[in-house]
Amino acid sequence: DLQVGEGSPCRARKNSLHEFNLGIPFYLLPSALVETPRVFARPCANIDVPPRLVEWLGFRRQAEGPGTSLLAALRGQPYDGESRALYARNSTNGRFEESVVHARHKLLRYRRPQDGSVLARRLFDLAADPRELRDLPQDGNPSGTSMEALLEAAADPHGIAFEARFEELDATTRENLDALGYGGARDE
């Protein structure tokens, strides 16, 4: 039986964008709006929480923004999370990596923080390989090409930008993070 961290070096880090780090449970207790506990294993994201809470509290959304209210799904209505393109990004500790998940496929892209140049891409079939142990070939792979386009669209800041700061960590902090599994190799 495989353990977290087995395989390539990037799987050993807790700050990677692999599914074992991205899958975070979110619990809501039964209430007047949701009668019974519900579990659905469809993709969703932390950006779905604010629209859900706004709707739950009975407020109208002021402007269209990211995220999808999942209140209807929590009430038992159909929800198709597989058709969504869910984006994640890690740009800490001298790293810059992004991922997009769509239709049970996942593209991870590693970039150089200083100039944004692409260092590596990894494509996975999450249905056949949920532990992300085997990269799919990307040469001539139409899925890889469409996933790259989805990642680019999902990463679009829509005119909102914050100045990037890449601060080097002191040796003690880096050693402590490495010991906890949050460091790892910097150039994968």
C-alpha positions in Angstrom: 0.0 0.0 0.0 1.4 3.4 -1.0 2.0 6.1 1.5 1.8 9.9 1.1 5.2 11.0 -0.1 6.1 7.9 -2.1 7.2 8.4 -5.7 8.8 11.5 -7.1 10.3 14.1 -4.8 7.5 16.6 -5.3 5.0 14.1 -3.7 7.0 14.3 -0.4 6.1 18.0 0.1 3.0 19.0 2.0 2.8 22.2 0.0 2.5 20.5 -3.4 -0.7 20.8 -5.5 -1.3 17.0 -5.5 -4.8 15.9 -4.7 -3.8 14.6 -1.2 -3.1 18.2 -0.3 -6.0 19.9 -2.2 -8.8 17.7 -1.0 -10.0 19.5 2.1 -13.3 18.3 3.8 -15.9 21.0 4.5 -18.7 20.1 6.9 -22.1 21.7 7.3 -24.5 20.5 10.0 -28.2 19.9 9.3 -30.3 23.0 9.7 -33.5 24.6 8.5 -31.9 24.9 5.0 -30.3 21.5 4.8 -32.3 18.7 6.4 -29.9 15.8 6.4 -26.1 15.4 6.2 -24.9 15.2 2.6 -21.7 14.0 1.1 -20.9 14.6 -2.6 -17.5 13.8 -4.0 -17.7 16.2 -6.9 -15.0 18.8 -7.4 -15.5 22.1 -5.8 -13.2 24.8 -4.4 -12.7 27.1 -1.4 -13.9 30.0 -3.6 -17.3 28.3 -3.5 -17.7 29.0 0.2 -18.5 32.8 0.1 -21.3 32.5 -2.6 -22.8 29.6 -0.6 -22.8 31.6 2.6 -24.2 34.7 1.0 -27.0 32.7 -0.5 -27.5 30.8 2.8 -27.9 34.0 4.7 -30.5 35.2 2.2 -28.4 38.1 0.7 -28.2 38.9 -3.0 -24.8 38.7 -4.6 -23.6 42.2 -5.4 -21.5 41.3 -8.4 -20.6 38.2 -10.3 -17.4 36.8 -9.0 -15.6 33.5 -8.8 -17.1 30.6 -7.1 -20.4 28.7 -7.3 -23.0 28.4 -4.6 -23.4 24.8 -3.7 -26.5 25.3 -1.6 -28.8 23.6 -4.2 -26.4 20.6 -4.3 -26.5 20.4 -0.5 -30.2 20.3 -0.7 -30.0 17.3 -3.0 -30.2 18.9 -6.5 -27.8 17.7 -9.2 -24.4 19.2 -9.3 -21.8 18.5 -12.1 -18.5 19.4 -10.6 -16.7 17.3 -13.3 -17.4 19.9 -16.0 -15.8 22.7 -14.0 -12.2 23.8 -14.4 -10.8 24.1 -10.9 -7.5 26.1 -10.5 -5.0 26.0 -7.7 -1.7 27.9 -7.3 1.2 27.8 -4.9 3.7 30.6 -5.1 5.4 30.4 -1.7 8.8 29.4 -0.4 10.5 30.1 -3.7 8.0 28.0 -5.7 5.6 28.8 -8.4 3.3 26.0 -9.4 -0.2 25.9 -10.8 -2.8 23.2 -11.5 -6.1 22.8 -13.2 -8.5 19.9 -12.7 -11.2 19.2 -15.3 -13.2 16.0 -16.3 -11.0 13.8 -14.0 -7.7 15.1 -15.6 -5.2 17.3 -14.0 -2.4 19.4 -15.3 0.4 20.6 -13.0 2.7 23.3 -14.3 5.9 24.3 -12.5 7.3 27.7 -13.3 10.4 29.7 -12.4 9.3 32.4 -9.9 11.7 35.0 -11.2 10.5 35.1 -14.9 7.5 32.7 -15.1 9.2 30.4 -17.6 7.8 26.9 -17.5 10.1 24.3 -15.9 7.9 21.2 -16.2 4.4 20.0 -16.9 2.8 16.9 -15.5 -0.6 15.5 -16.8 -2.6 12.9 -14.8 -5.7 10.9 -15.4 -7.3 11.1 -11.9 -9.9 8.4 -12.7 -7.2 5.8 -13.6 -4.5 7.2 -11.3 -6.0 9.0 -8.3 -2.6 9.0 -6.4 -0.9 10.8 -9.4 1.9 8.3 -9.7 2.0 8.1 -13.5 2.3 11.1 -15.8 0.5 10.8 -19.1 2.5 11.4 -22.2 2.0 15.0 -23.4 3.5 14.8 -26.9 0.6 15.1 -29.3 -1.9 14.6 -26.5 -5.0 16.6 -27.3 -6.0 16.4 -23.6 -2.8 18.0 -22.5 -3.2 20.8 -25.0 -6.8 21.6 -23.9 -5.8 21.3 -20.3 -3.1 23.9 -20.9 -5.7 26.3 -22.4 -8.0 25.7 -19.4 -5.1 26.4 -17.0 -4.3 29.7 -18.8 -8.0 30.7 -18.7 -8.3 29.8 -15.0 -5.1 31.6 -14.1 -6.3 34.9 -15.8 -6.4 37.6 -13.0 -9.2 39.5 -14.8 -7.4 42.8 -14.3 -6.7 42.3 -10.6 -3.0 42.2 -9.8 -0.9 42.3 -6.7 2.9 42.9 -6.8 4.7 39.6 -6.4 7.3 39.4 -3.6 9.7 36.4 -3.4 11.4 36.7 -0.1 14.1 34.2 0.8 13.6 32.4 4.0 16.3 32.4 6.7 18.1 29.1 7.2 16.3 28.2 10.4 12.9 28.8 9.0 13.7 26.8 5.9 15.1 23.9 8.0 11.9 23.9 10.2 9.7 23.8 7.1 11.8 21.1 5.5 11.5 19.0 8.7 7.7 19.3 8.6 7.5 18.4 4.9 6.8 21.9 3.6 10.2 22.4 1.9 11.5 20.0 -0.6 13.4 20.4 -3.8 13.1 23.8 -5.3 13.5 23.1 -9.0 11.1 20.2 -10.0 
